[in-house]
Amino acid sequence: MPNADIEVLDVRKGFVLKEFTALHLKALRNFTDAHANKRKAGEEWLIDKKTTDVHIIDAHEELV
């Protein structure tokens, strides 16, 4: 639950990853992702079940 001084702008669902599925993501700006990987603006990568079972797209990520 957010604090009283925080405004909720968006609610995002998690993507459940299976053995043969992956998410193709792109960094919108430089940041460190939820798996402690440093990402540079414009960089693209895949998230699959080996990395995590469920992924929620971060504010600095875009689904390609």
MOPAC internal coordinates of N, CA, C and O (Angstrom, degrees):
PM7 1SCF
backbone

  N    0.0000 0     0.00 0     0.00 0    0    0    0
  C    1.4486 1     0.00 0     0.00 0    1    0    0
  C    1.5270 1   109.47 1     0.00 0    2    1    0
  O    1.2310 1   120.27 1   -48.71 1    3    2    1
  N    1.3108 1   117.09 1   131.29 1    3    2    1
  C    1.4605 1   120.00 1   177.16 1    5    3    2
  C    1.5264 1   111.55 1   -73.04 1    6    5    3
  O    1.2310 1   120.90 1   -25.46 1    7    6    5
  N    1.3144 1   115.89 1   154.54 1    7    6    5
  C    1.4685 1   121.54 1   175.99 1    9    7    6
  C    1.5282 1   109.43 1   -68.57 1   10    9    7
  O    1.2310 1   120.47 1   -12.51 1   11   10    9
  N    1.3163 1   116.71 1   167.49 1   11   10    9
  C    1.4593 1   122.17 1  -179.24 1   13   11   10
  C    1.5274 1   112.27 1   -63.97 1   14   13   11
  O    1.2310 1   119.72 1   154.46 1   15   14   13
  N    1.3286 1   118.13 1   -25.54 1   15   14   13
  C    1.4656 1   120.79 1  -178.15 1   17   15   14
  C    1.5317 1   112.81 1   -92.35 1   18   17   15
  O    1.2310 1   119.59 1  -171.30 1   19   18   17
  N    1.3357 1   118.38 1     8.70 1   19   18   17
  C    1.4606 1   122.39 1   179.88 1   21   19   18
  C    1.5223 1   109.05 1  -110.04 1   22   21   19
  O    1.2310 1   121.16 1   -48.26 1   23   22   21
  N    1.3276 1   115.38 1   131.74 1   23   22   21
  C    1.4554 1   121.13 1   178.16 1   25   23   22
  C    1.5284 1   109.29 1   -99.61 1   26   25   23
  O    1.2310 1   119.96 1   -53.54 1   27   26   25
  N    1.3144 1   117.68 1   126.46 1   27   26   25
  C    1.4633 1   122.28 1   178.48 1   29   27   26
  C    1.5204 1   107.82 1   -83.11 1   30   29   27
  O    1.2310 1   120.49 1   -59.43 1   31   30   29
  N    1.3416 1   116.67 1   120.57 1   31   30   29
  C    1.4581 1   121.46 1  -178.82 1   33   31   30
  C    1.5178 1   112.68 1  -100.89 1   34   33   31
  O    1.2310 1   120.42 1   154.98 1   35   34   33
  N    1.3372 1   116.80 1   -25.02 1   35   34   33
  C    1.4492 1   119.89 1  -173.99 1   37   35   34
  C    1.5267 1   109.24 1  -157.26 1   38   37   35
  O    1.2310 1   120.51 1   -36.07 1   39   38   37
  N    1.3104 1   116.64 1   143.93 1   39   38   37
  C    1.4621 1   122.21 1   173.46 1   41   39   38
  C    1.5219 1   106.16 1  -116.19 1   42   41   39
  O    1.2310 1   120.29 1   -56.33 1   43   42   41
  N    1.3187 1   117.04 1   123.67 1   43   42   41
  C    1.4598 1   121.39 1  -176.47 1   45   43   42
  C    1.5073 1   111.24 1  -113.42 1   46   45   43
  O    1.2310 1   120.93 1   -39.68 1   47   46   45
  N    1.3117 1   115.82 1   140.32 1   47   46   45
  C    1.4550 1   121.28 1   177.15 1   49   47   46
  C    1.5236 1   109.12 1   -91.47 1   50   49   47
  O    1.2310 1   120.95 1   -28.08 1   51   50   49
  N    1.3119 1   115.79 1   151.92 1   51   50   49
  C    1.4505 1   120.48 1   176.99 1   53   51   50
  C    1.5186 1   110.88 1   -83.65 1   54   53   51
  O    1.2310 1   120.46 1   -34.27 1   55   54   53
  N    1.3213 1   116.73 1   145.73 1   55   54   53
  C    1.4562 1   122.79 1   175.18 1   57   55   54
  C    1.5173 1   107.55 1   -92.53 1   58   57   55
  O    1.2310 1   120.10 1   -59.47 1   59   58   57
  N    1.3341 1   117.41 1   120.53 1   59   58   57
  C    1.4585 1   122.01 1   177.44 1   61   59   58
  C    1.5203 1   107.17 1   -83.65 1   62   61   59
  O    1.2310 1   121.05 1   -58.52 1   63   62   61
  N    1.3338 1   115.59 1   121.48 1   63   62   61
  C    1.4573 1   120.87 1  -177.21 1   65   63   62
  C    1.5219 1   109.53 1   -97.60 1   66   65   63
  O    1.2310 1   121.08 1   -45.16 1   67   66   65
  N    1.3182 1   115.54 1   134.84 1   67   66   65
  C    1.4583 1   121.47 1   179.05 1   69   67   66
  C    1.5178 1   108.94 1  -111.86 1   70   69   67
  O    1.2310 1   120.57 1     0.23 1   71   70   69
  N    1.2987 1   116.52 1  -179.77 1   71   70   69
  C    1.4618 1   121.69 1  -173.84 1   73   71   70
  C    1.5287 1   113.44 1   -56.82 1   74   73   71
  O    1.2310 1   119.98 1   143.98 1   75   74   73
  N    1.3271 1   117.64 1   -36.02 1   75   74   73
  C    1.4576 1   120.79 1  -175.57 1   77   75   74
  C    1.5261 1   113.32 1  -113.27 1   78   77   75
  O    1.2310 1   119.93 1  -157.13 1   79   78   77
  N    1.3388 1   117.73 1    22.87 1   79   78   77
  C    1.4634 1   121.04 1   177.45 1   81   79   78
  C    1.5224 1   110.03 1  -123.80 1   82   81   79
  O    1.2310 1   121.36 1   -26.03 1   83   82   81
  N    1.3215 1   115.00 1   153.97 1   83   82   81
  C    1.4674 1   121.05 1   177.22 1   85   83   82
  C    1.5276 1   108.05 1  -151.56 1   86   85   83
  O    1.2310 1   120.93 1   -19.11 1   87   86   85
  N    1.3223 1   115.83 1   160.89 1   87   86   85
  C    1.4617 1   121.63 1   174.60 1   89   87   86
  C    1.5221 1   108.45 1  -107.06 1   90   89   87
  O    1.2310 1   120.60 1   -46.60 1   91   90   89
  N    1.3214 1   116.45 1   133.40 1   91   90   89
  C    1.4605 1   122.86 1   175.83 1   93   91   90
  C    1.5245 1   106.28 1   -97.89 1   94   93   91
  O    1.2310 1   120.41 1   -67.90 1   95   94   93
  N    1.3327 1   116.83 1   112.10 1   95   94   93
  C    1.4628 1   121.79 1  -174.76 1   97   95   94
  C    1.5211 1   111.70 1  -115.05 1   98   97   95
  O    1.2310 1   121.27 1   -21.99 1   99   98   97
  N    1.3286 1   115.18 1   158.01 1   99   98   97
  C    1.4656 1   122.36 1   177.87 1  101   99   98
  C    1.5252 1   108.43 1  -135.27 1  102  101   99
  O    1.2310 1   120.33 1   -43.95 1  103  102  101
  N    1.3280 1   116.98 1   136.05 1  103  102  101
  C    1.4618 1   122.22 1   178.43 1  105  103  102
  C    1.5256 1   109.69 1   -79.18 1  106  105  103
  O    1.2310 1   120.64 1   -49.92 1  107  106  105
  N    1.3199 1   116.39 1   130.08 1  107  106  105
  C    1.4635 1   121.06 1   177.61 1  109  107  106
  C    1.5259 1   111.43 1   -84.13 1  110  109  107
  O    1.2310 1   120.52 1   155.35 1  111  110  109
  N    1.3312 1   116.61 1   -24.65 1  111  110  109
  C    1.4725 1   122.93 1   177.11 1  113  111  110
  C    1.5189 1   107.70 1  -156.11 1  114  113  111
  O    1.2310 1   119.78 1    -7.42 1  115  114  113
  N    1.3096 1   118.02 1   172.58 1  115  114  113
  C    1.4652 1   121.66 1   177.34 1  117  115  114
  C    1.5218 1   109.67 1   -67.24 1  118  117  115
  O    1.2310 1   120.50 1   -47.55 1  119  118  117
  N    1.3404 1   116.66 1   132.45 1  119  118  117
  C    1.4585 1   120.94 1   177.62 1  121  119  118
  C    1.5196 1   109.48 1  -166.03 1  122  121  119
  O    1.2310 1   120.23 1    -9.38 1  123  122  121
  N    1.3226 1   117.16 1   170.62 1  123  122  121
  C    1.4605 1   123.32 1   173.41 1  125  123  122
  C    1.5212 1   106.82 1  -107.87 1  126  125  123
  O    1.2310 1   120.72 1   -55.70 1  127  126  125
  N    1.3378 1   116.23 1   124.30 1  127  126  125
  C    1.4688 1   120.05 1  -174.95 1  129  127  126
  C    1.5285 1   112.19 1   -78.17 1  130  129  127
  O    1.2310 1   120.88 1    -1.23 1  131  130  129
  N    1.3177 1   115.91 1   178.77 1  131  130  129
  C    1.4650 1   122.32 1  -176.42 1  133  131  130
  C    1.5269 1   112.90 1   -65.48 1  134  133  131
  O    1.2310 1   120.29 1   165.83 1  135  134  133
  N    1.3321 1   117.06 1   -14.17 1  135  134  133
  C    1.4656 1   121.60 1  -179.73 1  137  135  134
  C    1.5267 1   111.35 1  -105.30 1  138  137  135
  O    1.2310 1   120.41 1  -161.66 1  139  138  137
  N    1.3262 1   116.81 1    18.34 1  139  138  137
  C    1.4667 1   125.93 1   176.84 1  141  139  138
  C    1.5308 1   113.48 1    66.09 1  142  141  139
  O    1.2310 1   120.28 1  -153.05 1  143  142  141
  N    1.3233 1   117.07 1    26.95 1  143  142  141
  C    1.4662 1   121.29 1   175.33 1  145  143  142
  C    1.5178 1   108.93 1   -98.75 1  146  145  143
  O    1.2310 1   120.70 1   -48.35 1  147  146  145
  N    1.3341 1   116.27 1   131.65 1  147  146  145
  C    1.4659 1   120.05 1   177.32 1  149  147  146
  C    1.5190 1   108.40 1   -80.31 1  150  149  147
  O    1.2310 1   121.00 1   -52.37 1  151  150  149
  N    1.3228 1   115.70 1   127.63 1  151  150  149
  C    1.4673 1   122.51 1  -179.37 1  153  151  150
  C    1.5108 1   109.25 1  -116.65 1  154  153  151
  O    1.2310 1   120.71 1   -38.76 1  155  154  153
  N    1.3347 1   116.24 1   141.24 1  155  154  153
  C    1.4579 1   121.85 1   177.93 1  157  155  154
  C    1.5214 1   109.15 1  -105.29 1  158  157  155
  O    1.2310 1   120.50 1   -29.59 1  159  158  157
  N    1.3172 1   116.66 1   150.41 1  159  158  157
  C    1.4602 1   122.23 1  -179.58 1  161  159  158
  C    1.5265 1   109.96 1   -53.05 1  162  161  159
  O    1.2310 1   120.59 1   -50.44 1  163  162  161
  N    1.3363 1   116.48 1   129.56 1  163  162  161
  C    1.4616 1   121.64 1   179.51 1  165  163  162
  C    1.5204 1   114.27 1    90.36 1  166  165  163
  O    1.2310 1   119.81 1   166.73 1  167  166  165
  N    1.3226 1   117.97 1   -13.27 1  167  166  165
  C    1.4608 1   121.36 1   179.96 1  169  167  166
  C    1.5291 1   109.95 1   -68.21 1  170  169  167
  O    1.2310 1   120.67 1   -38.25 1  171  170  169
  N    1.3388 1   116.33 1   141.75 1  171  170  169
  C    1.4615 1   121.64 1   177.42 1  173  171  170
  C    1.5217 1   109.81 1  -119.51 1  174  173  171
  O    1.2310 1   120.37 1   -32.39 1  175  174  173
  N    1.3272 1   116.90 1   147.61 1  175  174  173
  C    1.4544 1   122.07 1  -179.34 1  177  175  174
  C    1.5162 1   109.93 1  -157.39 1  178  177  175
  O    1.2310 1   120.87 1   -11.03 1  179  178  177
  N    1.3318 1   115.94 1   168.97 1  179  178  177
  C    1.4539 1   122.50 1   177.32 1  181  179  178
  C    1.5176 1   110.11 1  -110.53 1  182  181  179
  O    1.2310 1   120.84 1   -37.95 1  183  182  181
  N    1.3183 1   115.99 1   142.05 1  183  182  181
  C    1.4684 1   123.05 1   171.10 1  185  183  182
  C    1.5199 1   105.53 1  -114.14 1  186  185  183
  O    1.2310 1   120.14 1   -54.83 1  187  186  185
  N    1.3264 1   117.34 1   125.17 1  187  186  185
  C    1.4583 1   120.57 1   178.63 1  189  187  186
  C    1.5235 1   111.02 1  -129.41 1  190  189  187
  O    1.2310 1   120.48 1     2.86 1  191  190  189
  N    1.3162 1   116.68 1  -177.14 1  191  190  189
  C    1.4565 1   122.32 1  -176.13 1  193  191  190
  C    1.5261 1   112.16 1   -62.43 1  194  193  191
  O    1.2310 1   119.75 1   155.19 1  195  194  193
  N    1.3293 1   118.08 1   -24.81 1  195  194  193
  C    1.4667 1   120.43 1   177.16 1  197  195  194
  C    1.5237 1   110.89 1   -66.08 1  198  197  195
  O    1.2310 1   120.71 1   150.55 1  199  198  197
  N    1.3208 1   116.25 1   -29.45 1  199  198  197
  C    1.4655 1   121.60 1  -179.96 1  201  199  198
  C    1.5206 1   111.34 1   -84.03 1  202  201  199
  O    1.2310 1   120.56 1   132.59 1  203  202  201
  N    1.3386 1   116.53 1   -47.41 1  203  202  201
  C    1.4636 1   121.63 1  -177.73 1  205  203  202
  C    1.5237 1   109.98 1  -161.09 1  206  205  203
  O    1.2310 1   120.20 1   -22.94 1  207  206  205
  N    1.3180 1   117.22 1   157.06 1  207  206  205
  C    1.4632 1   121.47 1   177.72 1  209  207  206
  C    1.5224 1   112.02 1   -82.77 1  210  209  207
  O    1.2310 1   120.73 1   146.98 1  211  210  209
  N    1.3458 1   116.21 1   -33.02 1  211  210  209
  C    1.4649 1   121.99 1  -179.30 1  213  211  210
  C    1.5279 1   108.07 1  -135.70 1  214  213  211
  O    1.2310 1   120.47 1   -44.14 1  215  214  213
  N    1.3341 1   116.71 1   135.86 1  215  214  213
  C    1.4644 1   120.40 1   178.05 1  217  215  214
  C    1.5224 1   109.65 1  -128.06 1  218  217  215
  O    1.2310 1   120.88 1   -49.52 1  219  218  217
  N    1.3190 1   115.92 1   130.48 1  219  218  217
  C    1.4611 1   122.60 1   173.48 1  221  219  218
  C    1.5233 1   106.37 1  -105.90 1  222  221  219
  O    1.2310 1   120.70 1   -56.20 1  223  222  221
  N    1.3226 1   116.27 1   123.80 1  223  222  221
  C    1.4630 1   120.91 1  -176.54 1  225  223  222
  C    1.5197 1   109.92 1   -64.66 1  226  225  223
  O    1.2310 1   120.89 1   -53.43 1  227  226  225
  N    1.3220 1   115.90 1   126.57 1  227  226  225
  C    1.4621 1   124.13 1  -178.74 1  229  227  226
  C    1.5265 1   110.42 1   -74.04 1  230  229  227
  O    1.2310 1   120.38 1   -16.98 1  231  230  229
  N    1.3020 1   116.89 1   163.02 1  231  230  229
  C    1.4575 1   122.15 1   178.39 1  233  231  230
  C    1.5277 1   112.10 1   -63.63 1  234  233  231
  O    1.2310 1   120.22 1   157.85 1  235  234  233
  N    1.3302 1   117.18 1   -22.15 1  235  234  233
  C    1.4651 1   121.74 1  -178.67 1  237  235  234
  C    1.5290 1   112.40 1   -98.45 1  238  237  235
  O    1.2310 1   120.49 1  -172.96 1  239  238  237
  N    1.3425 1   116.66 1     7.04 1  239  238  237
  C    1.4602 1   121.86 1  -178.85 1  241  239  238
  C    1.5274 1   109.85 1  -116.73 1  242  241  239
  O    1.2310 1   121.44 1   -24.87 1  243  242  241
  N    1.3389 1   114.85 1   155.13 1  243  242  241
  C    1.4571 1   121.46 1   176.77 1  245  243  242
  C    1.5196 1   107.82 1  -133.21 1  246  245  243
  O    1.2310 1   120.07 1   -43.32 1  247  246  245
  N    1.3214 1   117.46 1   136.68 1  247  246  245
  C    1.4569 1   122.07 1   176.45 1  249  247  246
  C    1.5166 1   108.53 1   -77.74 1  250  249  247
  O    1.2310 1   120.52 1   -55.11 1  251  250  249
  N    1.3376 1   116.61 1   124.89 1  251  250  249
  C    1.4562 1   121.42 1   179.10 1  253  251  250
  C    1.5012 1   107.29 1   -97.88 1  254  253  251
  O    1.2310 1   120.10 1   180.00 1  255  254  253

